[in-house]
Amino acid sequence: MFDTHVHTSISGDCNMPIEDAIKRAKALGMGMIVTDHMDIKYPKDNLFVFDVDDFFNRYEKYRSDKVLLGIEMGLRSDVIEENRNLEKNYDFDYVLGSIHVVNSVDIYEEKFYLEKSKREAYLEYFNGMLDGVRENEFIDSLAHIDYIGRYARYDDREIYYNDHREIIDEILREVAMREKSLEINTRRLGNRNTLDELFNIYKRFHELGGKTVTIGSDGHTTDSIGSNFKGAMELASSCNLRPVYYKRRKCEYL
């Protein structure tokens, strides 16, 4: 088993040394992929970007069959060429694409939700995700489709597939058509209602031709590495999706 979404102290929001992450993954009998944040042109200077040459200089010595080096790229229309150049010019094992910033605002921030209904905010988020998938054909997997469910400023933050069926189907169809993976992010899987709602999305991914999923904790602490993986594996199995990881940009089956 691989935790395919692990951050280290190179990410601007993480203090975990890579040595601690490796030790924890080994204790769990898991492999791991480092996926530190690269959100080019993030609204606040010098956050969520890193020196890629320094990254490889520091971490290459740790790379092995159980420790792989990837990147989590922020997908935005104004950084397509920058992302593509990184993907082409560096020896990443895995490129994970994600949506954190929509229309120049981080959806973690309250201002993203001001004067918007839940439906309006979620539609804006999913439209940004659809553009990101269409414009960045080089990613290996699409991260945390339910990311907005963590931080939205509504009494009920849950994502209900039937409320956004058309736009979610477009995203899933694009990922499936490109033969990419869809991440099962385990951060929210401790909630039974969340699992039930995500089942509808991942089942639909399979119906639209999706075949594979990556499973990642989005770990920023040692305790989070490998968390809720049993639920993620059960979700994948119930939706007829095969868990995979990526090594040297090649899909490897678990």
Backbone as JSON, one array per atom type, in Angstrom:
{
  "sequence": "MFDTHVHTSISGDCNMPIEDAIKRAKALGMGMIVTDHMDIKYPKDNLFVFDVDDFFNRYEKYRSDKVLLGIEMGLRSDVIEENRNLEKNYDFDYVLGSIHVVNSVDIYEEKFYLEKSKREAYLEYFNGMLDGVRENEFIDSLAHIDYIGRYARYDDREIYYNDHREIIDEILREVAMREKSLEINTRRLGNRNTLDELFNIYKRFHELGGKTVTIGSDGHTTDSIGSNFKGAMELASSCNLRPVYYKRRKCEYL",
  "N": [[0.84, -1.19, 0.0], [0.46, 2.26, -0.74], [0.73, 5.52, 0.51], [-0.17, 8.13, -1.24], [-0.06, 10.87, -1.06], [1.59, 12.95, 0.6], [2.88, 15.46, 2.65], [5.77, 17.47, 3.43], [8.2, 19.34, 5.35], [8.96, 21.1, 3.39], [6.71, 22.05, 2.17], [4.68, 24.95, 2.53], [2.79, 24.91, 4.56], [3.41, 22.97, 6.38], [5.23, 21.28, 8.9], [6.57, 18.91, 9.12], [9.39, 16.9, 9.16], [10.98, 15.12, 6.5], [12.2, 12.77, 7.28], [10.76, 11.96, 9.54], [8.29, 11.42, 8.38], [8.93, 9.27, 6.7], [9.73, 7.37, 8.59], [7.3, 6.95, 9.95], [5.64, 5.94, 7.88], [7.02, 3.58, 7.31], [6.7, 2.21, 9.71], [4.03, 1.64, 9.53], [4.05, -0.14, 7.53], [3.9, 0.77, 4.93], [4.38, 2.28, 1.67], [5.3, 5.6, 0.5], [4.55, 8.71, -1.1], [6.09, 11.73, -1.6], [4.52, 14.81, -1.86], [4.83, 17.75, -2.18], [3.62, 21.15, -1.94], [3.08, 23.08, -4.86], [2.02, 25.87, -5.78], [1.99, 27.97, -8.03], [2.18, 31.48, -8.44], [0.57, 31.97, -6.28], [-1.81, 33.81, -4.32], [-0.62, 35.07, -2.07], [2.62, 36.12, -1.61], [5.41, 33.94, -1.96], [4.35, 31.74, -0.64], [3.52, 28.31, -0.61], [5.17, 27.52, -2.7], [8.25, 26.18, -3.95], [11.82, 25.68, -4.23], [12.71, 23.74, -6.76], [15.05, 22.48, -7.62], [16.51, 22.48, -5.24], [14.82, 20.85, -3.75], [15.17, 18.3, -4.99], [17.92, 18.01, -4.58], [18.02, 17.73, -1.83], [16.29, 15.59, -1.26], [16.66, 13.42, -2.96], [18.35, 11.41, -2.03], [16.76, 9.91, -0.39], [15.05, 8.56, -2.0], [13.49, 5.57, -3.02], [12.24, 2.19, -3.49], [10.12, 2.38, -1.79], [9.86, 5.0, -1.08], [8.91, 7.68, -2.8], [9.17, 10.47, -5.08], [7.16, 13.08, -5.63], [4.91, 15.71, -6.74], [2.58, 18.24, -5.83], [0.62, 20.02, -7.82], [-0.83, 23.18, -8.21], [-3.66, 23.8, -10.1], [-4.3, 26.13, -12.44], [-5.51, 28.57, -14.77], [-3.71, 30.56, -15.39], [-1.14, 29.64, -15.03], [-0.36, 27.59, -16.64], [1.75, 27.03, -18.52], [4.01, 27.28, -16.88], [3.59, 25.19, -15.05], [3.63, 23.03, -16.84], [6.26, 23.14, -17.78], [7.7, 22.48, -15.46], [6.84, 19.86, -15.07], [7.89, 18.63, -17.33], [10.65, 19.0, -17.14], [11.73, 17.98, -14.81], [12.47, 15.15, -12.73], [10.1, 13.8, -11.58], [8.29, 11.3, -9.77], [5.57, 11.33, -9.76], [2.76, 13.29, -10.56], [0.47, 15.21, -9.09], [-2.54, 16.8, -9.48], [-4.25, 19.7, -8.33], [-6.9, 21.75, -6.95], [-6.83, 24.68, -5.34], [-7.0, 27.41, -5.42], [-9.3, 29.63, -6.76], [-10.3, 31.78, -9.24], [-8.4, 33.61, -8.35], [-8.6, 33.55, -5.57], [-8.06, 31.85, -2.56], [-9.8, 29.0, -1.65], [-9.88, 28.31, 0.95], [-10.16, 30.61, 2.35], [-12.36, 32.92, 3.94], [-13.41, 34.97, 2.38], [-13.87, 33.95, -0.13], [-16.41, 32.95, -0.05], [-18.16, 34.97, 0.5], [-21.18, 36.68, 0.04], [-22.2, 34.72, -1.62], [-24.29, 32.03, -2.47], [-24.36, 28.65, -1.25], [-24.62, 26.91, -3.42], [-23.74, 28.54, -5.56], [-21.05, 29.06, -4.84], [-19.96, 26.45, -4.8], [-20.37, 25.69, -7.43], [-18.69, 27.49, -8.76], [-16.24, 26.62, -7.8], [-16.16, 23.94, -8.85], [-16.25, 24.49, -11.59], [-13.78, 25.75, -11.91], [-12.18, 23.56, -11.37], [-12.84, 21.85, -13.5], [-11.83, 23.31, -15.69], [-9.14, 23.2, -14.96], [-8.52, 20.46, -15.22], [-8.93, 20.08, -17.96], [-7.01, 21.76, -19.08], [-4.55, 20.9, -18.24], [-3.14, 18.43, -19.2], [-1.16, 16.71, -18.46], [-1.14, 15.78, -15.84], [-1.13, 13.12, -13.4], [-3.03, 12.27, -11.57], [-6.1, 13.48, -10.21], [-6.48, 15.53, -7.48], [-8.2, 15.39, -4.32], [-11.27, 15.82, -4.87], [-13.27, 16.65, -3.27], [-12.39, 18.8, -1.78], [-13.37, 21.39, -1.12], [-15.32, 20.79, 0.68], [-14.09, 20.69, 3.12], [-13.66, 23.31, 4.04], [-15.63, 25.18, 3.45], [-17.9, 27.88, 4.19], [-20.49, 27.27, 5.3], [-23.43, 26.05, 6.96], [-23.97, 23.39, 6.39], [-21.55, 21.69, 4.94], [-21.23, 19.61, 3.23], [-20.74, 17.84, 0.13], [-23.11, 17.17, -2.2], [-23.77, 14.9, -4.57], [-26.01, 14.85, -6.35], [-26.81, 17.49, -6.31], [-25.03, 18.8, -7.9], [-24.73, 17.46, -10.24], [-24.36, 17.71, -13.1], [-21.98, 19.27, -13.6], [-20.08, 17.89, -12.07], [-20.13, 15.42, -13.38], [-19.02, 16.2, -15.83], [-16.38, 16.79, -15.07], [-15.53, 14.25, -14.11], [-15.83, 12.76, -16.43], [-13.9, 13.92, -18.11], [-11.52, 13.28, -16.72], [-11.62, 10.48, -16.84], [-11.64, 10.05, -19.63], [-9.1, 10.87, -20.32], [-7.67, 8.87, -19.24], [-6.7, 9.08, -16.65], [-6.07, 9.01, -13.07], [-8.29, 9.24, -10.25], [-8.11, 10.82, -7.23], [-8.72, 9.31, -4.07], [-9.12, 11.01, -1.37], [-8.27, 10.78, 1.96], [-8.86, 12.42, 4.06], [-11.43, 13.24, 4.96], [-12.8, 10.94, 5.43], [-13.53, 9.78, 7.81], [-16.08, 10.35, 8.49], [-19.27, 9.06, 8.31], [-21.45, 9.93, 6.73], [-20.14, 11.48, 4.83], [-18.65, 9.5, 3.5], [-20.75, 8.05, 2.33], [-21.8, 9.95, 0.55], [-19.57, 10.44, -1.08], [-19.33, 7.98, -2.26], [-21.29, 8.05, -4.27], [-20.11, 9.77, -6.12], [-17.68, 8.48, -6.84], [-18.63, 6.05, -7.77], [-20.0, 6.95, -10.0], [-17.83, 7.89, -11.46], [-16.64, 5.46, -12.24], [-18.74, 4.51, -13.85], [-18.58, 6.29, -15.94], [-16.33, 5.55, -17.21], [-13.98, 5.64, -15.75], [-11.14, 4.09, -14.27], [-9.07, 3.83, -12.35], [-7.84, 4.7, -9.07], [-5.97, 6.83, -6.94], [-4.8, 6.75, -3.57], [-4.67, 8.89, -0.91], [-3.52, 10.5, 2.05], [-3.18, 13.18, 2.36], [-1.32, 14.02, 4.16], [-0.01, 15.98, 6.74], [1.08, 15.7, 9.15], [2.64, 13.22, 11.25], [0.76, 11.53, 12.41], [-1.36, 11.6, 10.64], [-0.65, 10.24, 8.36], [-1.5, 7.55, 6.33], [-4.05, 7.43, 7.38], [-7.48, 6.43, 7.73], [-7.4, 4.59, 5.65], [-8.51, 2.06, 5.35], [-11.25, 2.55, 4.97], [-11.05, 3.94, 2.56], [-10.07, 1.97, 0.81], [-12.21, 0.19, 0.86], [-14.17, 1.82, -0.27], [-13.12, 2.17, -2.87], [-13.21, -0.5, -3.78], [-15.98, -1.03, -3.68], [-16.85, 0.56, -5.69], [-15.76, -0.51, -7.92], [-13.19, 0.3, -8.69], [-9.7, 0.51, -9.26], [-7.06, 0.64, -6.99], [-4.02, 2.47, -7.32], [-0.54, 3.43, -7.65], [2.05, 5.78, -8.58], [5.14, 5.5, -10.23], [8.07, 6.83, -11.42], [6.46, 8.1, -13.24], [4.85, 6.13, -14.21], [2.04, 4.0, -14.08], [1.42, 1.96, -11.35], [0.17, -1.05, -10.09], [-1.51, -1.85, -7.08]],
  "CA": [[0.0, 0.0, 0.0], [1.16, 3.54, -0.8], [0.08, 6.8, 0.75], [0.31, 8.87, -2.41], [-0.24, 12.32, -0.87], [2.23, 13.26, 1.87], [3.64, 16.71, 2.65], [6.89, 17.59, 4.36], [8.49, 20.72, 5.74], [9.15, 21.95, 2.21], [5.42, 22.71, 1.95], [4.55, 26.12, 3.38], [1.84, 24.69, 5.65], [3.78, 21.7, 7.02], [6.49, 21.29, 9.65], [7.02, 17.53, 9.3], [10.6, 16.5, 8.43], [10.78, 13.92, 5.67], [12.65, 11.6, 8.03], [9.66, 11.52, 10.39], [7.26, 10.83, 7.52], [9.41, 7.95, 6.27], [9.69, 6.49, 9.76], [5.91, 6.61, 10.21], [5.16, 5.06, 6.81], [7.67, 2.28, 7.49], [6.06, 1.57, 10.86], [2.72, 1.18, 9.08], [4.23, -1.1, 6.45], [3.42, 1.43, 3.71], [5.2, 3.2, 0.92], [4.76, 6.96, 0.5], [5.0, 9.64, -2.13], [6.15, 13.13, -1.19], [3.8, 15.66, -2.82], [4.82, 19.09, -1.6], [2.79, 22.12, -2.66], [3.59, 24.04, -5.84], [0.94, 26.72, -6.27], [2.66, 29.13, -8.64], [1.39, 32.73, -8.42], [-0.37, 31.99, -5.17], [-2.1, 35.21, -4.01], [0.31, 35.62, -1.09], [3.96, 35.84, -2.1], [6.32, 32.97, -1.34], [3.65, 30.64, 0.01], [3.15, 27.15, -1.41], [6.1, 27.29, -3.81], [9.56, 25.78, -3.44], [12.92, 25.55, -5.17], [12.66, 22.33, -7.17], [16.42, 21.94, -7.6], [16.83, 22.22, -3.84], [14.01, 19.69, -3.37], [15.83, 17.07, -5.43], [19.22, 17.92, -3.92], [17.83, 17.32, -0.45], [15.47, 14.4, -1.07], [16.99, 12.3, -3.84], [18.99, 10.34, -1.27], [15.73, 9.11, 0.27], [14.2, 7.87, -2.98], [13.65, 4.12, -3.04], [11.0, 1.55, -3.91], [9.06, 2.72, -0.84], [9.8, 6.46, -0.91], [8.92, 8.26, -4.13], [9.18, 11.93, -5.06], [6.16, 13.68, -6.52], [4.61, 17.13, -6.56], [1.17, 18.62, -5.92], [0.57, 21.25, -8.6], [-2.07, 23.93, -8.27], [-4.11, 23.92, -11.49], [-4.93, 27.42, -12.73], [-5.35, 28.94, -16.17], [-2.63, 31.53, -15.59], [0.17, 29.06, -14.77], [-0.31, 26.35, -17.4], [3.08, 26.81, -19.08], [4.94, 27.07, -15.78], [3.39, 23.82, -14.58], [4.06, 22.1, -17.88], [7.72, 23.13, -17.81], [8.17, 21.71, -14.3], [6.54, 18.45, -15.32], [8.77, 18.14, -18.38], [12.08, 19.19, -16.91], [12.2, 17.37, -13.57], [12.25, 13.71, -12.67], [9.11, 13.43, -10.58], [7.6, 10.02, -9.91], [4.1, 11.47, -9.72], [2.24, 14.65, -10.6], [-0.89, 15.29, -8.55], [-3.12, 18.11, -9.77], [-5.24, 20.07, -7.32], [-7.53, 23.07, -6.99], [-6.9, 25.41, -4.07], [-7.27, 28.81, -5.72], [-10.28, 29.81, -7.83], [-10.45, 33.21, -9.54], [-7.39, 34.33, -7.55], [-8.91, 33.5, -4.15], [-7.94, 30.53, -1.96], [-11.12, 28.65, -1.11], [-9.75, 28.21, 2.4], [-10.44, 31.91, 2.95], [-13.77, 33.26, 4.07], [-13.85, 35.9, 1.34], [-14.35, 33.21, -1.3], [-17.82, 32.59, 0.13], [-18.97, 36.15, 0.79], [-22.25, 37.05, -0.9], [-22.49, 33.61, -2.52], [-24.98, 30.87, -1.92], [-23.56, 27.43, -1.32], [-24.64, 26.41, -4.79], [-22.89, 29.4, -6.38], [-19.64, 28.84, -4.49], [-19.53, 25.13, -5.21], [-20.32, 25.67, -8.89], [-17.47, 28.2, -9.14], [-15.14, 25.69, -7.49], [-16.14, 22.83, -9.8], [-15.88, 25.02, -12.91], [-12.34, 25.91, -11.88], [-11.59, 22.22, -11.46], [-13.02, 21.36, -14.86], [-10.83, 24.0, -16.51], [-7.82, 22.69, -14.59], [-8.32, 19.14, -15.82], [-8.86, 20.23, -19.42], [-5.84, 22.53, -19.49], [-3.31, 20.31, -17.73], [-3.3, 17.03, -19.6], [0.0, 15.94, -18.02], [-1.24, 15.28, -14.47], [-1.38, 11.69, -13.26], [-4.23, 12.07, -10.78], [-6.76, 14.7, -9.73], [-6.55, 15.46, -6.02], [-9.33, 15.76, -3.45], [-12.41, 16.44, -5.54], [-14.16, 17.17, -2.22], [-11.6, 19.73, -0.96], [-14.19, 22.49, -0.64], [-16.1, 20.31, 1.81], [-13.35, 20.92, 4.37], [-13.47, 24.69, 4.47], [-16.73, 26.07, 3.08], [-18.48, 28.61, 5.32], [-21.92, 27.02, 5.34], [-23.79, 25.14, 8.05], [-23.79, 22.04, 5.83], [-20.49, 21.81, 3.95], [-21.12, 18.38, 2.45], [-20.97, 17.87, -1.32], [-24.14, 16.22, -2.6], [-23.6, 14.68, -6.0], [-27.2, 15.21, -7.11], [-26.94, 18.95, -6.38], [-24.06, 19.32, -8.87], [-24.52, 16.3, -11.11], [-23.89, 17.99, -14.46], [-20.6, 19.73, -13.63], [-19.25, 16.8, -11.58], [-20.01, 14.45, -14.47], [-18.07, 16.73, -16.81], [-15.03, 16.58, -14.52], [-15.24, 12.82, -14.1], [-15.71, 12.32, -17.82], [-12.6, 14.38, -18.61], [-10.47, 12.48, -16.09], [-11.71, 9.13, -17.38], [-11.27, 10.09, -21.05], [-7.64, 11.01, -20.4], [-7.12, 7.69, -18.57], [-6.03, 9.51, -15.43], [-6.65, 8.51, -11.83], [-9.0, 10.18, -9.38], [-7.67, 10.54, -5.86], [-9.57, 9.2, -2.88], [-8.42, 11.69, -0.28], [-8.83, 10.16, 3.16], [-8.98, 13.4, 5.14], [-12.79, 13.38, 5.46], [-13.48, 9.64, 5.38], [-13.97, 9.34, 9.12], [-17.49, 10.69, 8.62], [-20.07, 8.09, 7.56], [-22.24, 10.63, 5.72], [-19.21, 11.84, 3.76], [-18.38, 8.28, 2.73], [-21.94, 7.74, 1.54], [-21.91, 10.91, -0.55], [-18.47, 10.23, -2.01], [-19.64, 6.77, -3.02], [-22.04, 8.43, -5.47], [-19.18, 10.38, -7.07], [-16.72, 7.49, -7.36], [-19.4, 5.1, -8.57], [-20.24, 7.61, -11.28], [-16.55, 7.88, -12.17], [-16.54, 4.15, -12.89], [-19.75, 4.43, -14.91], [-18.16, 7.14, -17.06], [-15.12, 4.98, -17.81], [-12.83, 5.7, -14.87], [-10.65, 2.76, -13.89], [-8.09, 3.77, -11.27], [-7.79, 5.74, -8.05], [-4.87, 6.9, -5.99], [-5.3, 6.96, -2.22], [-3.73, 9.75, -0.22], [-3.99, 11.07, 3.3], [-2.9, 14.61, 2.44], [-0.72, 14.06, 5.48], [0.88, 17.07, 7.15], [1.63, 15.26, 10.42], [2.87, 11.77, 11.23], [-0.49, 10.83, 12.77], [-2.31, 11.57, 9.53], [-0.19, 9.33, 7.3], [-2.2, 6.27, 6.31], [-5.32, 7.47, 8.11], [-8.72, 6.1, 7.04], [-7.14, 3.85, 4.41], [-9.44, 0.95, 5.24], [-12.46, 3.08, 4.35], [-10.75, 4.27, 1.16], [-9.99, 0.73, 0.04], [-13.58, -0.31, 0.73], [-14.84, 2.69, -1.23], [-12.63, 1.81, -4.2], [-13.72, -1.81, -4.14], [-17.42, -0.97, -3.9], [-17.09, 1.29, -6.94], [-15.04, -1.22, -8.99], [-12.04, 1.1, -9.1], [-8.48, -0.16, -8.83], [-6.06, 1.52, -6.39], [-2.71, 2.45, -7.97], [0.37, 4.53, -7.35], [2.87, 6.1, -9.75], [6.59, 5.48, -10.06], [8.66, 7.29, -12.69], [5.31, 8.52, -14.04], [4.16, 4.95, -14.7], [1.02, 3.5, -13.18], [1.74, 0.68, -10.73], [-1.02, -1.57, -9.41], [-1.28, -2.34, -5.71]],
  "C": [[0.88, 1.24, 0.0], [0.23, 4.67, -0.37], [0.65, 7.75, -0.28], [0.2, 10.38, -2.27], [0.27, 12.68, 0.52], [3.05, 14.54, 1.72], [4.77, 16.64, 3.66], [7.15, 19.07, 4.61], [8.82, 21.64, 4.57], [7.85, 22.66, 1.84], [5.24, 23.84, 2.97], [3.63, 25.94, 4.57], [2.17, 23.44, 6.45], [5.14, 21.84, 7.7], [7.12, 19.9, 9.79], [8.3, 17.25, 8.5], [10.35, 15.22, 7.63], [11.2, 12.67, 6.42], [11.53, 11.05, 8.93], [8.55, 10.86, 9.58], [7.67, 9.43, 7.08], [9.33, 6.95, 7.41], [8.26, 6.03, 10.04], [5.37, 5.65, 9.14], [5.75, 3.66, 6.96], [7.03, 1.52, 8.63], [4.7, 1.0, 10.48], [2.82, 0.12, 7.98], [3.79, -0.56, 5.11], [4.58, 2.09, 2.97], [4.58, 4.58, 0.98], [5.33, 7.75, -0.67], [4.96, 11.04, -1.56], [5.49, 13.97, -2.26], [3.7, 17.08, -2.25], [4.16, 20.09, -2.55], [3.6, 22.98, -3.64], [2.41, 24.78, -6.44], [1.56, 28.01, -6.79], [1.67, 30.31, -8.73], [0.3, 32.69, -7.36], [-0.57, 33.43, -4.72], [-1.19, 35.87, -2.97], [1.71, 35.17, -1.46], [4.7, 34.8, -1.25], [5.64, 31.88, -0.52], [3.36, 29.54, -1.02], [3.92, 27.05, -2.73], [7.44, 26.88, -3.19], [10.56, 25.68, -4.58], [13.04, 24.06, -5.54], [14.05, 21.71, -7.2], [16.84, 21.6, -6.18], [16.07, 20.99, -3.32], [14.72, 18.4, -3.75], [17.21, 16.91, -4.79], [19.09, 17.36, -2.5], [17.19, 15.93, -0.31], [15.83, 13.22, -1.94], [17.59, 11.13, -3.07], [17.98, 9.43, -0.56], [14.92, 8.27, -0.7], [14.54, 6.39, -3.03], [12.35, 3.52, -3.56], [9.83, 1.94, -3.02], [8.93, 4.22, -0.57], [9.98, 7.09, -2.28], [8.74, 9.77, -4.04], [8.21, 12.47, -6.11], [6.0, 15.16, -6.23], [3.1, 17.31, -6.63], [1.1, 19.98, -6.58], [-0.8, 21.89, -8.52], [-2.45, 24.19, -9.71], [-4.88, 25.22, -11.66], [-4.61, 27.81, -14.16], [-4.17, 29.86, -16.42], [-1.24, 30.96, -15.3], [0.37, 27.76, -15.57], [1.1, 26.05, -17.9], [4.11, 26.56, -17.99], [4.82, 25.65, -15.24], [3.91, 22.8, -15.58], [5.58, 22.01, -17.93], [8.31, 22.35, -16.63], [8.0, 20.22, -14.54], [7.52, 17.86, -16.32], [10.22, 18.06, -17.95], [12.62, 18.57, -15.63], [11.69, 15.94, -13.45], [11.32, 13.32, -11.52], [8.57, 12.02, -10.85], [6.12, 10.21, -10.21], [3.74, 12.94, -9.74], [0.76, 14.62, -10.23], [-1.41, 16.69, -8.8], [-4.22, 18.44, -8.79], [-5.77, 21.48, -7.55], [-7.59, 23.62, -5.57], [-7.36, 26.84, -4.28], [-8.21, 28.89, -6.92], [-10.5, 31.31, -8.01], [-9.64, 34.06, -8.56], [-7.68, 34.37, -6.05], [-8.77, 32.05, -3.67], [-9.28, 30.17, -1.32], [-11.07, 28.31, 0.37], [-10.23, 29.49, 3.08], [-11.93, 32.25, 2.91], [-14.27, 34.12, 2.92], [-14.31, 35.19, 0.06], [-15.85, 33.0, -1.25], [-18.74, 33.79, 0.35], [-19.95, 36.44, -0.34], [-22.5, 35.97, -1.95], [-23.32, 32.58, -1.77], [-24.04, 29.68, -1.98], [-23.5, 26.91, -2.75], [-23.73, 27.23, -5.7], [-21.42, 29.15, -6.12], [-19.15, 27.49, -4.99], [-19.45, 25.02, -6.73], [-19.07, 26.39, -9.39], [-16.25, 27.31, -8.92], [-15.06, 24.57, -8.54], [-15.82, 23.3, -11.22], [-14.38, 25.25, -12.99], [-11.62, 24.57, -12.0], [-11.7, 21.66, -12.87], [-12.01, 22.01, -15.8], [-9.44, 23.44, -16.23], [-7.53, 21.34, -15.21], [-8.15, 19.25, -17.33], [-7.54, 20.86, -19.87], [-4.51, 21.89, -19.1], [-3.34, 18.8, -17.96], [-2.21, 16.13, -19.02], [-0.13, 15.4, -16.6], [-1.51, 13.78, -14.47], [-2.69, 11.41, -12.53], [-4.79, 13.42, -10.36], [-7.02, 14.57, -8.24], [-7.91, 15.87, -5.49], [-10.46, 16.54, -4.13], [-13.34, 17.11, -4.51], [-13.47, 18.2, -1.32], [-12.45, 20.85, -0.35], [-15.04, 22.08, 0.56], [-15.39, 20.45, 3.15], [-13.56, 22.33, 4.93], [-14.62, 25.65, 4.16], [-17.39, 26.67, 4.32], [-20.01, 28.5, 5.33], [-22.21, 26.02, 6.45], [-23.62, 23.68, 7.62], [-22.77, 22.15, 4.7], [-20.45, 20.63, 2.98], [-21.4, 18.62, 0.97], [-21.97, 16.77, -1.66], [-24.1, 16.08, -4.12], [-24.81, 15.15, -6.8], [-27.42, 16.71, -7.22], [-26.06, 19.54, -7.48], [-23.74, 18.27, -9.93], [-23.87, 16.66, -12.45], [-22.4, 18.37, -14.48], [-19.67, 18.64, -13.1], [-19.06, 15.74, -12.65], [-19.02, 14.91, -15.53], [-16.63, 16.52, -16.34], [-14.65, 15.11, -14.58], [-15.03, 12.28, -15.51], [-14.35, 12.7, -18.4], [-11.46, 13.55, -18.02], [-10.45, 11.07, -16.68], [-11.23, 9.08, -18.83], [-9.76, 10.16, -21.23], [-6.91, 9.84, -19.74], [-6.24, 8.08, -17.38], [-6.72, 8.89, -14.22], [-7.39, 9.63, -11.11], [-8.6, 9.83, -7.94], [-8.86, 10.3, -4.93], [-8.76, 9.82, -1.75], [-9.07, 11.27, 1.03], [-9.12, 11.14, 4.29], [-10.37, 13.41, 5.77], [-13.52, 12.04, 5.59], [-13.88, 9.1, 6.74], [-15.44, 9.6, 9.38], [-18.33, 9.76, 7.73], [-20.88, 8.76, 6.45], [-21.36, 11.04, 4.54], [-18.9, 10.64, 2.88], [-19.55, 7.93, 1.82], [-22.06, 8.67, 0.33], [-20.8, 10.73, -1.57], [-18.67, 8.96, -2.83], [-20.35, 7.12, -4.32], [-21.12, 9.02, -6.54], [-18.25, 9.33, -7.68], [-17.42, 6.39, -8.15], [-19.67, 5.68, -9.95], [-18.96, 7.69, -12.11], [-16.36, 6.56, -12.91], [-17.53, 4.04, -14.05], [-19.35, 5.23, -16.14], [-16.83, 6.69, -17.66], [-13.88, 5.06, -16.96], [-12.43, 4.31, -14.4], [-9.8, 2.75, -12.63], [-8.24, 4.94, -10.31], [-6.44, 5.69, -7.34], [-5.47, 7.18, -4.62], [-4.25, 7.75, -1.45], [-4.32, 10.39, 1.01], [-3.93, 12.59, 3.32], [-2.22, 14.91, 3.78], [0.22, 15.24, 5.67], [1.51, 16.79, 8.51], [1.81, 13.75, 10.37], [1.6, 11.0, 11.53], [-1.44, 10.68, 11.6], [-1.9, 10.61, 8.41], [-0.93, 7.99, 7.42], [-3.56, 6.27, 6.98], [-6.5, 7.15, 7.2], [-8.52, 5.3, 5.75], [-8.07, 2.65, 4.25], [-10.73, 1.41, 4.56], [-12.25, 3.42, 2.89], [-10.69, 3.03, 0.29], [-11.38, 0.12, -0.16], [-14.37, 0.51, -0.28], [-14.42, 2.34, -2.66], [-13.22, 0.49, -4.67], [-15.22, -1.77, -4.47], [-17.77, -0.25, -5.19], [-16.36, 0.66, -8.13], [-13.9, -0.4, -9.58], [-10.78, 0.49, -8.5], [-7.49, 0.84, -8.23], [-4.69, 1.34, -7.05], [-1.82, 3.5, -7.31], [1.24, 4.74, -8.58], [4.35, 6.13, -9.37], [7.21, 5.81, -11.41], [7.58, 7.58, -13.72], [4.58, 7.34, -14.67], [3.2, 4.44, -13.63], [1.4, 2.12, -12.67], [0.52, 0.22, -9.93], [-0.64, -2.12, -8.04], [-1.71, -3.8, -5.58]]
}
